Amino acid sequence: MEWTGARYADKPTAEVHTWIAAAPAQVWALVSDIELMPRMSPELQSVEWLDGRSGPAPGARFVGRSKHEALGEWATTSHIVEYEPPSVLAWAVEDPQHPTALWRFTLKPEDGGTLLRQWMQMGPARSGLSFAIDRMPEKEQKIVFVRMREFEANMTATLEAIKKLAESAQSSGEASL
């Protein structure tokens, strides 16, 4: 990620992608299993569906608990805002109309496998990062840049883990995960 000088109000974004030697349906089974994500993320600790749900659907909600050495521990409620199996899964953190962040996975058949992208947008609503910016407003651009680089690294690790799971299941001939 290159320096952009972005401020929080700019709603900065990060995106990573990878090609996976597995069918989109197989990759979708992993991506749409939100409860699997803590195994793949250095920050996300747990996920729990709310309102009696057991998986994603339009409007479904889940609580994610996260931990970061510098930011501490916190929990957020996310709302599924896009759900188009097997190609798009997106959620808004906190208020779906004015989120603290947006996250999206997109899957596209490509070259006999799947092109998987993960994208996120910081803001526009205030988040925990806003408190650090409030304490050091002169360092806002650096704070945002460092956090976006962390998101990019974490998303890369998540996609690598999904790729490994999907391709290992593909090579072992498993029909389902």
Secondary structure, 3 states (H helix, E strand, C coil): CCCCCCCHHHCCEEEEEEEECCCHHHHHHHHCCHHHHHHCCCCEEEEEECCCCCCCCCCCEEEEEEEECCCEEEEEEEEEEEEECCCEEEEEECCCCCCCEEEEEEEEEECCEEEEEEEEEECCCCCHHHHHHHHCHHHHHHHHHHHHHHHHHHHHHHHHHHHHHHHHHHHHCCCCC
